[in-house]
Structures are given as structure tokens and as C-alpha cells.
Amino acid sequence: MMEIRKVQITGGSSYVITLPKDWVKSLNIKKNDSLGLLIQKDGTLFVTPDKAIEKKRKLKEYVIDSDIDKTFLFRLLVGAYIMGYSDIAIKSNETMPPQAREAIRMFTQIAIGPEIVDEESNLFVIKDLLSPMEMPFEKTVKRMYSLVESMNKDAIKALKTNNKALAENVISRDIEVDRLCWLATHQYNVILSDIMLSNKMGLNQEDASYYFLISKILERVGDHAAILGENVLKSMGTLNQEIIKDIESASELALEILSNSFESHLTKNIKKANENIDAVEKLLEKCEYITNKALNLGVEAVHVVYIVESIRRTGEYSSDISEHTINYLIMKN
């Protein structure tokens, strides 16, 4: 419940307001203790005890049984990381089961930042050693964009050249996109719970939310690039050059929408973002044309339909970036 307190003037020039007694007692604040004051962009004032200014480390503990499922534990670890926990402890009532050890090591090898800092027969302690300042949001989403763009280009190249190894490589790169998305989500949740860090990074919660949404869209584009690679593998050597050329043309248009969307994000160009959304209609028409054309191919039509669907979704997700950019710029201005 909000408390309303009147501002008073002391000494003729100092403005004073009393602090809630329950809040003071709960934090054990004493006479002459220092308080940190931060003026927020929306005009509110953030008050914190001086001892609370340092970054807080959140701990998540899991106590597991000997029959713990490896995949389930891995998902629990990813969940804790994504929700902003900097420290994770995994305890077992008996000796740590081998499948748990495997899940823990797999998690630390994939996630960016977490490392095993303590290991005993029945205990693992994982700490996030990466400071959010070292990998800011903009750097993360730029890397994600470069990855998903190259995945799409290489998938089409593999289709044109019947390069099985390249198509498989496209599929394997999806985990790189996922781990960057995990990092962006982790940092987003850390910032939501740590206003001091938010100020150090020059971001407010709206900024963090915007970058988080961009990272989620790019992660979906990466998913469809991997699906594109899978269907390229299945259709390799079965499609004629005419349909391949049509697919390449649609993919180039989808990637143009992606490029323009990301450029409008980087340059904060609301007009360019708006124009780019309208470009999706042309892609939808092209995808529908290829799908109808593929119906005459017989059994190969299934793979073509899936390929075209991934290209279509890439363009649509890319336009979502432009929409979020417009919404963000309206809020900022």
C-alpha cells in the first residue's frame, strides 16, 4: 500500500521527507547510516541502503534423487539461469548420479557464463562468472542476427550445390543462437531485479524488455533456419533448377526484410521500420506462388512446402522486429 507523506523544509533550503518506520526497521537502518538515491527517468526516486548498492547474487538450490532424469535436470538448470540466478547449487542425498553429472557439465558447456566452481561427491556449485557489462544486449542481438542470416544463406547454398555437410552445419548452429537468447533472457531478468545494474548499463526496464523481445524473435528465426536446413537435406538432389531458383528468390526477399528490420532497429528509424512491414505482403505472394507450383512435383512437394513455410516465417518474424522498433521509438519519444 502506498503511503503519502508531506515534504517539509528545514533550514530554509533543504527539502525533507520522513521514511516509513517499518521499512527502516526491516533493513536495520541506524542514525547516520547512508542511503543511496537514484532519480529515475520517469521522475520517481529510488532509495536504497548503502550496503545494498553492490550487485546481489541470487542462489537457486536443487536437491535431487538418484533417479533424476538428465533432460529434466538440464531444463531446471537452464530455467534457473534464464530467470537470473547467478549461483546454482545441486545437492544429492547420496553420491551424485552419473546422469546428473552429465546434465550439469552439458549445461555449463552450452550456457554463456556459468562455470562449476565447487564439486564434491554429492554437491555441485555453479556460478555465473560473466558480468552483464561485458556482453551488453546490443552486442548479443548483433551476434544473433549475424548467425541467423548466415544460417539462412548457407541453407540455400547447400540446396543449390547439394552440399550435405553445409546443411548439417546450418542445423548445428541453432544451438549457438539458443545460448545467446538464453544469455539475453538471463540479463533481462537480472536487470529487472537489480536497478543498480540497470543504471550502470544505461538501461531502464523498458529498454531491457525491448532487447529481450528482439532476441526472442531472432531465436525463432534461427529455429526456422534450422528447419530449413533439415528440409534441404531431405530434398537434396530431387528438385529441379527452376523450383530451386524460385526458392532462392523468396529467401533473398525474406533476408532483405530481416536486414532492413535490423537496420531500422540499429538506426532507430521509425519510417524505415514502417516501410519494411509493408514489404512482407510481396513475400507472402511469392511463397504462395511457389507452393502452388510445387503441387505438381509429386512427393517432393512436401519438402518444398516446408522449405517455403520456413522462408515465409522468417520474413514475418523479421517484420515483427520492425513493429517492436516502432513501439519502442514511440515510447522513447
N, C-alpha and C positions, 0 to 999 in steps of 0.2 A: 504494500500500500504506500502510495506517495505521501510524504509529509511536506506541508507547506510551512516555510519559515521566513520571517521578515528580515530584510537586510538592515543592519544598523551602521551608524557611522561613529567611529571613535577617533579622538584626536583631531577631528575636523577634516581628515583626508583619507582615512582608512575605512574600507567597507568590510563589515564583519557579519558572519552568519554562524550560528551555533551548529554543532554536529549532533546527530542522533546519538543518544546515550547508549542504546543497545548496541549500535554499530561500534562505538568506541570501546565498550567493554568486551565485545566478542573478539576484537583484534588486539586487546590488551594495550591500547594506546595510552601512554602516560603523558604527564605535563612535560613540555619542552621537546617531545618527540617531533620528528619532521614528517611532513606529509608531502607527497608528490601531487602536483596539479597539472593537468593537461587540458588545454582548450581544444575541443573537437570542432570539426568543420561545420557541424550543424548547430553550433553555438552552445552545446552542452559542456559541462565541466566534469572531467574525470578526476576523482580524488582517490589516492591510494597511499597506504603506509609506505614509508621509505624502504622498509625491509622487503616489501613485496614487488619492488621495481625489477629485480633480477628475474630472468626468464624462469618460469615454473616448469618442472619436469613432471609429466603425468605418468603414473605407473599403472599397468594392467597386469593382473596375475591370473594365470590359468593353472588349476590343479587337475591333472589328467589321470586316467586309469591305464592299465597295461594294454587294454584292448582298444585304445583310441584309434580312430580312423585317420590315416595320414592326410587324406584330402580335406577332411573336416578340420583338423588342426591347422593345416595350411591356410584355410579360409578364415579361421579365427585370428591367426597372426596378421593376415592382410587386413582384416576388419579393424583390429586394434591400431595398426599403422595408419590406415586411412582416416580413422577417427581422431588422429592427432596425438596418440600416446607415444611419448619419447622413450619410455622404458617398458619392456615386457619381460615378465618372469614366468617360466614354465616349470611347474613342480610336479613330481610324481611320487606317490606314496611308496613305490618300490624303485628299482633301478629303471632309469629312463628307457622305455621300449624302443627298439630299433626304428620302427616306423615313425616315431615321434622325432627322433634324431634326424631322420631323413627329411621330414617336413620342415624342421627348424632350419637345417642347412640350405634347403631349397629356397626357403623364404629369404634368408639373408643374402643368397646369391642373386636373387631376382630384384628385390626391393632396393631402392637407392637410399643409402644412409644407414640402415640398421646393421649392426655387427654384433657378433657374440663376444661379450666381454667377460663372462664368467661361465664356467662349465664344471659341474660336479656329476657324480653318478646319478643323482636324482633331480638335478636343477640346471636350467639354462637361463642366463640373463642376457637379454638383447637390449642394446642402447642405440638410439639414433644419433650418429656422430656427425650428421650433415646439418649445418646451420642454414635456415631458410634464406639468410642473407647471401649465401654462396651460390644458390640456384634460384634466383627470383622467377616469378611467374612468367614474365616476358621471355626469358631465356628458355624456359621449359616448353612453352607453346610454340616457340620458333623451331625448336628441335623436333617437336611432334609434327609440325607442318612439313618440314623437310623430309621426314620419314614417310609420311603417308603419301606425299606427292611422288617420291621416288618409287614407292611400292606399286602405285598405280601405273606409272610409266613402265616399270620393269615387267609388270604382268602382261601388258600389251606387247612389249618387245618379245617376251617369251612366246606369246601366241603367234607372232609373225615369223619367228625363227625356229619354232619347235624346240625351244630350249627348256628342257625339263628341270635342269638344275637351277635355272634362274627363277622359274615358277615356284619351286620348293623354297628357295631363299626368300621370296616375297612372303610366303606363308609364315616362315620362321621369324621374320622381322616384326610380326604383330606383337610379340611379347615385349619388344623394346618400346612400342607405343603404349602398351598397357602399363609398364612400370613407370613411365613418365606421367601418365594420367594418375596413377596411384600417388606419385610424389606431389602433383598439383593438388589433389584432394586432401592429402595429409597436411600440406601447408595451409590450405584454405581453412581446415578445422583448427589448426594451431592458431592462426590469426584471429579466428572468431573467439577463442578463449584467452588470448593474450594481447590486450590492447597496446601494451608497451612495444611489443614486437611489431604490431601493425604500424605504429608511429615511426619506428626505426626504419621500416621498409617504405615509408611514404605512401601507405595504402590504407584506405578505410574498408569497412566490411562490404560496401557496395562494389569497390574495385576488386576485392578478393572474389566476390561472388561472380562477377563478370568473367574474370580469368578462369575460374573454375568451370563455368558453363562452356567457354571456348575449348578448354581441354577435353571436356566430355564429348563435344561434337567431333573433335579431331580423333578421339578414340574410336568413335563409331565409324568414321571414315576409314580408319585403319582396319577395323573389323571387316568392312566390305572389300577393302583391298585384298585382305587375306582370302575371303570367299571368292573374289575374282581370280586369285591365283589358283585356288582349288579347282574351279571350273575350267580354267585354262588348261590345267593338267589333264582333266577328263576329256576335253575336246581336242586335245593336241593331235594334229595330223588328220583331222576329219572334216575340217571346214574349208570351203573354197575361198579363194583370194578376194572375191567380191564381198562376201559377208564379213571377212576379216577387216577389209578396208572400211566398211560401214561401222564396225565396232570401234576401230581406231579413231574414226572421225567423232563418234559420240563421246569417247573417252577424252579426247582432246578438248571438247567443249565443256565437259564436266570439270576437267582440271583448270580450264580457263576461269570458270566460275569460282572454283576453290582459290585460285591465285588472286583474283580480283577481290574476293571476300577478305582474304587475309591481308591484302594490301590496304583495303578500306579500314581494317582493324588497326594496322600499324600506323597509318597516316591519320586516323580518326576523321575520315572523310565521309560525312553522312550522305552527301549527294551520290558519291560513287557506290556506297552500300545500297542505296535505294535502286539505282540503275541495275546493279548486279542481280538483285532479286528478280527483276523482270526477265532476265536472261534465261531463267530456268524453264520458262514456257517453251522456248525453242528446243531445249534438250529433251523435254518430255515428248514433243512431236517426233524428234529424231529417234528416240528409243521405241516409241510405238511403231514407227515405220519399220525398224529393224526386226522387232518382234513379229509383226505380221508377215514380213518377208521370210522369216525363219521357219514359219509353219510349213513351208514346202520342202524343208530339209529332211523330214522324217525323224528318226530317233535323235539326231544331233540337235534338233530344235530345242530340246530340254536344256542342254548346256548353254546354248545361245541365249535363251530366255533368262537363265540365272546370271549370265555374264552381263546382259543388258540391265537387269534389275540392280546389280551392284553399282553399275555406272550411273544409273538414274538416282539411286540413293546417295551416291557421292555428291552429285550436283545439288540435290535437295538439302542435304546436311550442310553443304557449303553455303547455301543461301541463308541457312539458319544463323551462320556466323554474322552475315550482313545484318540480319534482323536484330541480333543481340547488340551489334555495334550501334545501330540506330537507337535502340532503347537506352543504351549506356550513355551515348552522347546527349540525348535529351535530358537524362538525369544530371549529367555533369554541367550542362549549360542551361 
